Amino acid sequence: MVTAILDLKGNIIESAGWQNICKNFHRMNPESAKNCTESDLHLSGKLKPGEFKEYHCKNNLWDIVTPLYIGDKLFGNIFTGQFFYDDDVVDENLFINQAKKYGFNEEDYMREFRQIPRFNREKVMLFMSFLIKFTSLISRLSLSNIQLAKEISERKLAEGALKESEEKYRSLFNEMIEGFALHEIICNAKGIPVDYRFLLINPSFEKLTGLRAEEAIGKTVLQVLPGTEPYWIEAYGKVALTGKPVTFENYSKDLDQYYRVVAFSHQKGQFAVLFEDSNRTQTSRRSIERKRRKIPSDGGCFPRRCRHSIGRKNPFCQYWNPFDPWCRAFRPNQRYSCRRIYPS
């Protein structure tokens, strides 16, 4: 039997077993071909999955159609037909008149007419039962393929977005001025932090500490810096175990530097730090303060050296200069009373 898959506009996608009377005559003449298309589209969209419908086409042959759904969307129709039932009474004069109407060679047309197959109705119904099951299988396989293709496409988009995000993160990680490091805390049997391990460090961390990534990552701080003070481990341990962030400033004897640190935890047992060299930060702040107060870089603020007044208010007092050796000699609680004045 003829089998064909047509889209929703009546275009033939695939076909097999086409009868010569349709292939060489009905489909070749524009007017009779229009009858074929109108017949094919007659039931398009009117059937549900698993249903089929037989009908007499406008060229007077039997056709049967069942819809092709993929998921819940109608993609086309599967046709069989171009036959007579074995109990049909066929009027040959009807086909002779068709040949004359469409200008077919009557002898050739009627020869192909006599080749049109006749089928038993029961066998046709059995074939349609098979065709419906086959259509259902195509539908499921096609849907699976579409879903797979969609998943692959979405995965590729996600991978692309992830790659772009990773590149941005990597660029930020490598270019940031602050030192960054990720660690895991190490506790003793009592749960007390006693050490921590380097998991990840950025280039600024290397510059600020002098430690190389290949020398530190995977090792503990006491392996890399044996003289590390306990207060570092204690502070980081609280962050890693409680999840509470902390900001502080402290001194590392092994590195001989003061560091200003922001420590936080994104996962229990781990902590990350952002830090900067306190000396450099203070120098930067002093530079800003000099510009704001217009203090010369050598620490002097007047053409001639001035005297200092302690514990009394002088009408010529200006401000305490943190860059003057005399001013720096006073304790913090005395600095408010130290003023630079013009010489008398």
VENVEN-V807766 format. One record per residue. N is the residue number from 0. RES is the residue in one small letter. SS is DSSP state (~ for helix, > for strand, _ for the rest). PSI is psi as a letter, one per 40 degrees, with the letter a starting at -180 (999 if undefined). Layout:
n	res	ss	psi
N	RES	SS	PSI
N	RES	SS	PSI
This chain:
n	res	ss	psi
0	m	_	i
1	v	_	h
2	t	>	h
3	a	>	i
4	i	>	h
5	l	>	i
6	d	>	a
7	l	_	e
8	k	_	e
9	g	_	e
10	n	_	h
11	i	>	h
12	i	>	d
13	e	>	i
14	s	>	i
15	a	>	i
16	g	_	f
17	w	_	h
18	q	_	i
19	n	~	d
20	i	~	d
21	c	~	d
22	k	~	d
23	n	~	e
24	f	~	c
25	h	~	d
26	r	_	e
27	m	_	d
28	n	_	h
29	p	~	d
30	e	~	d
31	s	~	d
32	a	~	d
33	k	~	d
34	n	~	d
35	c	~	d
36	t	~	d
37	e	~	d
38	s	~	d
39	d	~	d
40	l	~	e
41	h	~	d
42	l	_	e
43	s	_	h
44	g	_	e
45	k	_	e
46	l	_	i
47	k	_	i
48	p	_	h
49	g	_	e
50	e	_	i
51	f	>	i
52	k	>	h
53	e	>	i
54	y	>	i
55	h	>	h
56	c	_	i
57	k	_	e
58	n	_	e
59	n	_	f
60	l	_	i
61	w	>	h
62	d	>	i
63	i	>	h
64	v	>	i
65	t	>	i
66	p	>	i
67	l	>	h
68	y	>	i
69	i	>	h
70	g	_	b
71	d	_	e
72	k	>	h
73	l	>	h
74	f	>	d
75	g	>	a
76	n	>	i
77	i	>	h
78	f	>	i
79	t	>	i
80	g	>	a
81	q	>	f
82	f	>	i
83	f	>	i
84	y	>	i
85	d	_	e
86	d	_	e
87	d	_	i
88	v	_	h
89	v	_	h
90	d	_	h
91	e	~	d
92	n	~	d
93	l	~	d
94	f	~	d
95	i	~	d
96	n	~	d
97	q	~	d
98	a	~	d
99	k	~	d
100	k	~	d
101	y	~	e
102	g	_	f
103	f	_	i
104	n	_	h
105	e	~	d
106	e	~	d
107	d	~	d
108	y	~	d
109	m	~	d
110	r	~	d
111	e	~	d
112	f	~	d
113	r	_	e
114	q	_	e
115	i	_	h
116	p	_	i
117	r	>	h
118	f	>	i
119	n	_	h
120	r	~	d
121	e	~	d
122	k	~	d
123	v	~	d
124	m	~	d
125	l	~	d
126	f	~	d
127	m	~	d
128	s	~	d
129	f	~	d
130	l	~	d
131	i	~	d
132	k	~	d
133	f	~	d
134	t	~	d
135	s	~	d
136	l	~	d
137	i	~	d
138	s	~	d
139	r	~	d
140	l	~	d
141	s	~	d
142	l	~	d
143	s	~	d
144	n	~	d
145	i	~	d
146	q	~	d
147	l	~	d
148	a	~	d
149	k	~	d
150	e	~	d
151	i	~	d
152	s	~	d
153	e	~	d
154	r	~	d
155	k	~	d
156	l	~	d
157	a	~	d
158	e	~	d
159	g	~	d
160	a	~	d
161	l	~	d
162	k	~	d
163	e	~	d
164	s	~	d
165	e	~	d
166	e	~	d
167	k	~	d
168	y	~	d
169	r	~	d
170	s	~	d
171	l	~	d
172	f	~	d
173	n	~	d
174	e	~	e
175	m	_	i
176	i	_	d
177	e	_	i
178	g	>	i
179	f	>	h
180	a	>	i
181	l	>	h
182	h	>	i
183	e	>	h
184	i	>	i
185	i	>	h
186	c	>	i
187	n	_	a
188	a	_	d
189	k	_	e
190	g	_	e
191	i	_	h
192	p	>	h
193	v	>	e
194	d	>	i
195	y	>	i
196	r	>	h
197	f	>	h
198	l	>	d
199	l	>	h
200	i	>	i
201	n	_	i
202	p	~	d
203	s	~	d
204	f	~	d
205	e	~	d
206	k	~	d
207	l	~	d
208	t	~	d
209	g	_	e
210	l	_	h
211	r	_	i
212	a	~	d
213	e	~	e
214	e	~	d
215	a	~	d
216	i	_	h
217	g	_	e
218	k	_	i
219	t	>	i
220	v	~	d
221	l	~	e
222	q	~	d
223	v	~	d
224	l	_	g
225	p	_	d
226	g	_	e
227	t	_	h
228	e	_	i
229	p	~	d
230	y	~	d
231	w	~	d
232	i	~	d
233	e	~	d
234	a	~	d
235	y	~	d
236	g	~	d
237	k	~	d
238	v	~	d
239	a	~	d
240	l	~	d
241	t	~	d
242	g	_	e
243	k	_	h
244	p	_	i
245	v	>	i
246	t	>	h
247	f	>	i
248	e	>	h
249	n	>	i
250	y	>	h
251	s	>	h
252	k	_	d
253	d	_	d
254	l	_	e
255	d	_	f
256	q	>	i
257	y	>	h
258	y	>	h
259	r	>	h
260	v	>	h
261	v	>	h
262	a	>	h
263	f	>	i
264	s	_	h
265	h	_	e
266	q	_	h
267	k	_	h
268	g	_	e
269	q	>	i
270	f	>	i
271	a	>	i
272	v	>	i
273	l	>	h
274	f	>	i
275	e	>	i
276	d	>	h
277	s	~	d
278	n	~	d
279	r	~	d
280	t	~	d
281	q	~	d
282	t	~	d
283	s	~	d
284	r	~	d
285	r	~	d
286	s	~	d
287	i	~	d
288	e	~	d
289	r	~	d
290	k	~	d
291	r	~	d
292	r	~	e
293	k	_	f
294	i	_	h
295	p	_	i
296	s	_	e
297	d	_	e
298	g	_	d
299	g	_	i
300	c	_	e
301	f	_	i
302	p	_	d
303	r	_	i
304	r	_	h
305	c	_	i
306	r	>	i
307	h	>	i
308	s	>	h
309	i	_	h
310	g	_	e
311	r	_	i
312	k	_	h
313	n	_	h
314	p	_	e
315	f	_	e
316	c	_	i
317	q	_	c
318	y	_	i
319	w	_	h
320	n	_	h
321	p	_	e
322	f	_	e
323	d	_	h
324	p	~	d
325	w	~	d
326	c	~	d
327	r	~	e
328	a	_	e
329	f	_	i
330	r	_	i
331	p	~	d
332	n	~	e
333	q	~	e
334	r	~	d
335	y	~	d
336	s	~	e
337	c	_	h
338	r	>	i
339	r	>	h
340	i	>	i
341	y	_	i
342	p	_	i
343	s	_	999
